[in-house]
Amino acid sequence: MDVLHEEYLEADAAGKKLLEKRYGKHMILKAVERKSTEWLETNTQQCPNCNASIQKDGGCNKMICRKCNKYFCWLCFAVLSTENPYDHFKDISSVATNIFYFLIVLQDVERR
């Protein structure tokens, strides 16, 4: 199916029509859907509140879901307080804080 997906994407309009006739439009759509699902599984995480797919492309670990507008932590996926979302990152008992400090220490060790 991966080959079919690639061939379909690279084809011009006439080539796409030919592939649809040969394999059936349903099979083409299944191949495209499967590739899309694989991309989502590899490149996104789910919002802990509504399960919407979210991609992080930079910035801090305080995230906001554009579907449900909940704040959450990218490191541990805890839903954060709307009033004080950064309190989570100051709490020394939170998983996120411990992961963050571990990564800082690890970077420091690697630099030496």
C-alpha positions as CSV (number, residue, x, y, z in Angstrom):
1,M,0.0,0.0,0.0
2,D,2.9,2.4,0.6
3,V,4.0,2.1,-3.0
4,L,0.4,2.7,-4.2
5,H,0.3,5.8,-2.0
6,E,3.6,7.2,-3.3
7,E,2.7,6.4,-6.9
8,Y,-0.7,8.2,-6.5
9,L,0.8,11.3,-4.9
10,E,3.4,11.6,-7.7
11,A,1.0,11.0,-10.5
12,D,-0.6,13.8,-12.6
13,A,-4.4,14.0,-13.1
14,A,-4.4,11.4,-15.8
15,G,-2.2,9.0,-13.8
16,K,-4.4,9.4,-10.8
17,K,-7.5,8.5,-12.9
18,L,-5.7,5.4,-14.2
19,L,-4.7,4.3,-10.7
20,E,-8.2,4.8,-9.5
21,K,-9.6,2.7,-12.3
22,R,-7.0,0.0,-11.8
23,Y,-7.2,-0.3,-8.0
24,G,-10.5,1.4,-7.2
25,K,-10.9,4.8,-5.6
26,H,-11.7,3.1,-2.3
27,M,-8.3,1.3,-2.2
28,I,-6.5,4.6,-3.0
29,L,-8.4,6.4,-0.2
30,K,-7.5,3.6,2.2
31,A,-3.8,3.9,1.3
32,V,-3.9,7.7,1.8
33,E,-5.8,7.3,5.1
34,R,-3.3,4.7,6.4
35,K,-0.3,7.0,5.6
36,S,-2.1,9.9,7.3
37,T,-2.7,7.8,10.4
38,E,1.0,6.7,10.4
39,W,2.1,10.3,10.2
40,L,-0.2,11.3,13.1
41,E,1.0,8.5,15.3
42,T,4.7,9.4,14.6
43,N,4.5,13.2,14.8
44,T,1.7,14.1,17.3
45,Q,0.5,13.4,20.8
46,Q,-3.1,13.4,22.0
47,C,-4.6,16.2,24.2
48,P,-5.1,14.6,27.7
49,N,-8.6,16.2,27.8
50,C,-10.2,15.6,24.4
51,N,-7.7,13.4,22.6
52,A,-7.2,15.8,19.7
53,S,-3.9,15.3,17.8
54,I,-1.3,18.0,18.7
55,Q,2.1,18.6,17.2
56,K,4.7,20.5,19.1
57,D,7.1,22.4,16.9
58,G,9.0,24.5,19.5
59,G,8.4,26.7,22.5
60,C,7.8,25.8,26.1
61,N,6.1,22.7,27.5
62,K,2.9,24.5,28.5
63,M,0.6,23.6,25.7
64,I,-3.0,24.7,24.8
65,C,-5.3,22.5,22.9
66,R,-7.0,24.5,20.1
67,K,-9.9,22.1,20.1
68,C,-10.9,22.2,23.8
69,N,-8.8,25.2,25.0
70,K,-7.3,23.2,28.0
71,Y,-3.7,23.9,29.1
72,F,-1.6,20.8,29.5
73,C,2.0,19.8,30.1
74,W,3.8,18.4,27.1
75,L,6.2,16.4,29.3
76,C,3.7,14.5,31.5
77,F,0.4,15.4,29.9
78,A,-1.2,16.6,33.1
79,V,-4.1,19.1,32.5
80,L,-3.0,22.4,34.0
81,S,-4.8,25.1,35.9
82,T,-6.3,27.8,33.7
83,E,-5.6,30.5,36.3
84,N,-1.9,29.5,37.0
85,P,-0.7,27.0,34.5
86,Y,3.0,27.6,35.3
87,D,2.5,26.5,38.9
88,H,2.8,22.9,37.6
89,F,6.4,23.6,36.5
90,K,7.4,25.1,39.9
91,D,6.1,22.1,41.9
92,I,9.1,20.0,42.8
93,S,7.0,16.9,43.1
94,S,5.6,17.1,39.6
95,V,6.9,14.6,37.0
96,A,7.5,17.5,34.5
97,T,9.8,19.4,36.9
98,N,11.8,16.2,37.5
99,I,12.1,15.4,33.8
100,F,13.1,19.0,33.1
101,Y,15.8,19.1,35.7
102,F,17.1,15.7,34.7
103,L,17.4,16.9,31.1
104,I,19.4,20.0,32.3
105,V,21.7,17.8,34.4
106,L,22.2,15.4,31.5
107,Q,23.1,18.2,29.1
108,D,25.5,19.6,31.6
109,V,27.2,16.1,31.9
110,E,27.4,15.7,28.1
111,R,29.1,19.1,27.8
112,R,31.9,18.1,30.1
